[in-house]
Each structure stands twice: as structure tokens, then as C-alpha cells.
Amino acid sequence: MCIGTSAGKYQQTTPELRDEHLNGISFNNTSYLMPWALYTIAPGSIMNGKTKGELTEDGRRLVKKSLISLIP
């Protein structure tokens, strides 16, 4: 699943990722989940010792609901 800042230009489901969905991390811009967009990111690009944070229970539910929304 991808996180992006320009969800308004897509027709697919893009729920907003809010502060209550995150713990220990924040984004400068309004961010959206894009469950239909899959990207591979090299672990070294984010595992630099400075990156930390996780989804809260609400965040995990939002991800699950987003993925379920893709099932026809």
C-alpha cells in the first residue's frame, strides 16, 4: 500500500491518514492511503536509525477497510 499527498486526482478510494492513525511519526502534508498502489521501497531508504513510528489500532483498521474496499 502506498501513502501519497495528491489523492484528489485519483478516482479510486484514498482515505485520509490522520494523526489518530499514527504513533511516533507524522507527515508534513495531508497524506492519503492508496491501497491500489503497490510500491517496493528499499529498506535502506527508510531504515536509517532515525525513522520510527507505527500505525495505531485505528490506523490498522483503516488499512484493512481500504484493502477490503478493493474486493469487488
Backbone bond lengths (Angstrom), bond angles and torsions (degrees), N, CA, C in turn:
res aa  C-N    CA-C-N  psi(-1)  N-CA   C-N-CA  omega(-1)  CA-C   N-CA-C  phi
1 M - - - 1.444 - - 1.522 108.11 -
2 C 1.303 115.38 141.99 1.460 121.63 -178.05 1.525 110.03 -106.21
3 I 1.309 116.35 152.24 1.456 122.73 172.42 1.519 106.25 -115.19
4 G 1.332 116.84 130.71 1.453 120.54 -178.81 1.508 112.45 -139.15
5 T 1.319 116.42 170.86 1.467 121.38 -177.67 1.518 112.97 -112.65
6 S 1.304 118.33 -5.50 1.467 120.38 -176.39 1.524 111.07 -120.33
7 A 1.313 116.26 51.90 1.462 120.49 -174.28 1.515 113.07 -71.25
8 G 1.313 118.92 -19.03 1.450 121.55 -176.54 1.514 114.16 -62.73
9 K 1.316 118.31 -20.96 1.461 119.86 -177.17 1.528 113.20 -89.11
10 Y 1.322 118.25 1.58 1.458 121.79 -178.97 1.521 110.22 -106.58
11 Q 1.308 117.07 150.07 1.455 121.30 177.56 1.531 112.07 -90.39
12 Q 1.321 117.66 -15.84 1.452 121.49 -178.75 1.530 110.52 -78.14
13 T 1.322 114.80 168.79 1.460 122.07 179.19 1.529 110.87 -63.12
14 T 1.325 116.56 127.98 1.468 121.49 178.92 1.535 109.45 -141.53
15 P 1.332 118.26 78.01 1.464 120.47 -179.32 1.535 111.61 -67.55
16 E 1.321 115.40 144.34 1.468 120.81 179.69 1.527 110.22 -71.11
17 L 1.312 116.28 135.82 1.461 123.12 176.63 1.522 106.61 -95.34
18 R 1.331 117.31 106.68 1.468 122.92 -174.33 1.525 111.32 -100.96
19 D 1.324 115.05 172.02 1.464 121.05 -178.30 1.532 112.77 -57.20
20 E 1.337 117.15 -34.71 1.472 119.05 -179.09 1.523 112.29 -70.68
21 H 1.321 117.47 -10.48 1.462 121.55 178.01 1.525 112.51 -91.36
22 L 1.336 117.05 -7.61 1.464 121.42 -173.68 1.518 111.30 -126.70
23 N 1.313 116.22 152.15 1.456 121.76 177.34 1.524 108.04 -136.19
24 G 1.327 117.70 117.95 1.451 121.34 176.03 1.513 114.76 84.99
25 I 1.325 117.56 7.69 1.464 121.24 179.47 1.521 108.55 -149.48
26 S 1.317 116.56 149.23 1.450 120.60 176.16 1.523 108.89 -145.82
27 F 1.313 115.45 163.18 1.453 121.82 179.34 1.525 109.15 -118.36
28 N 1.323 117.01 148.57 1.460 121.45 -179.40 1.521 112.63 -70.27
29 N 1.312 116.90 -33.95 1.465 122.03 -178.10 1.517 110.01 -112.06
30 T 1.322 115.42 163.54 1.455 119.84 173.02 1.523 108.00 -60.58
31 S 1.317 116.37 129.19 1.460 121.43 -175.63 1.512 110.67 -117.85
32 Y 1.312 115.24 150.42 1.455 122.00 -177.50 1.519 110.04 -131.26
33 L 1.336 115.64 146.32 1.459 120.60 172.76 1.518 107.96 -80.55
34 M 1.304 116.12 136.63 1.457 120.92 174.84 1.521 107.07 -123.85
35 P 1.353 116.69 83.48 1.461 120.56 -173.06 1.519 113.79 -64.08
36 W 1.300 118.43 -19.84 1.463 122.81 -179.38 1.522 111.84 -86.24
37 A 1.325 117.54 -7.40 1.470 121.32 -178.81 1.525 109.32 -105.62
38 L 1.301 116.79 117.04 1.462 121.57 -179.97 1.522 108.82 -111.38
39 Y 1.301 116.40 127.90 1.457 121.97 178.83 1.516 109.40 -131.57
40 T 1.292 116.83 150.02 1.456 122.36 173.55 1.515 108.11 -105.01
41 I 1.316 116.17 125.27 1.457 121.62 179.87 1.519 107.66 -116.77
42 A 1.288 115.57 130.04 1.471 119.31 179.43 1.525 109.66 -61.29
43 P 1.356 117.80 128.04 1.470 120.02 -179.02 1.530 113.06 -53.28
44 G 1.323 117.60 -34.73 1.457 120.53 -179.47 1.513 113.91 -62.59
45 S 1.335 116.58 -22.47 1.462 119.26 -178.80 1.522 112.81 -76.63
46 I 1.325 116.58 -20.62 1.464 118.82 179.00 1.526 113.30 -119.15
47 M 1.309 118.27 -14.83 1.454 121.29 -178.29 1.530 109.12 -97.86
48 N 1.327 115.47 66.27 1.457 120.11 -175.85 1.529 112.65 -106.62
49 G 1.311 117.06 11.66 1.461 120.52 -179.57 1.518 113.45 86.08
50 K 1.314 117.29 -12.22 1.460 121.84 179.97 1.524 111.67 -104.69
51 T 1.301 115.93 -21.57 1.454 121.10 -176.32 1.524 109.59 -84.92
52 K 1.327 115.25 128.89 1.459 119.22 176.01 1.519 108.37 -154.72
53 G 1.273 115.94 165.51 1.452 121.56 179.78 1.516 110.13 131.40
54 E 1.317 114.45 166.01 1.449 120.30 -178.66 1.507 109.44 -158.12
55 L 1.319 114.69 165.70 1.450 120.26 174.77 1.520 109.17 -75.62
56 T 1.322 116.41 143.57 1.457 121.11 171.88 1.529 107.59 -80.20
57 E 1.309 116.98 178.12 1.466 120.47 176.15 1.532 109.71 -60.24
58 D 1.341 117.18 -41.38 1.466 120.52 176.53 1.527 110.53 -61.36
59 G 1.313 117.23 -39.12 1.455 121.56 178.51 1.512 112.09 -64.69
60 R 1.326 116.43 -41.67 1.466 120.06 178.33 1.525 110.79 -64.65
61 R 1.340 116.43 -38.90 1.464 119.69 176.99 1.532 110.71 -64.03
62 L 1.340 116.80 -39.98 1.462 120.63 178.84 1.524 110.77 -62.79
63 V 1.319 117.21 -42.27 1.467 120.70 177.66 1.521 110.19 -62.84
64 K 1.338 117.51 -45.20 1.469 120.75 179.73 1.525 111.09 -60.60
65 K 1.346 116.26 -46.41 1.465 120.27 179.72 1.525 110.40 -61.98
66 S 1.317 117.14 -38.39 1.465 121.02 179.92 1.519 110.80 -64.36
67 L 1.321 115.96 -43.65 1.468 119.71 179.26 1.528 111.27 -66.53
68 I 1.320 116.55 -41.16 1.462 120.42 179.20 1.529 110.61 -63.21
69 S 1.332 116.91 -33.28 1.466 120.17 -179.62 1.528 112.46 -63.50
70 L 1.313 117.22 -17.82 1.465 120.74 179.73 1.524 112.79 -81.28
71 I 1.329 117.31 -14.90 1.469 121.28 -178.03 1.519 108.27 -79.37
72 P 1.326 117.88 124.24 1.468 120.56 -178.89 1.519 112.49 -70.85
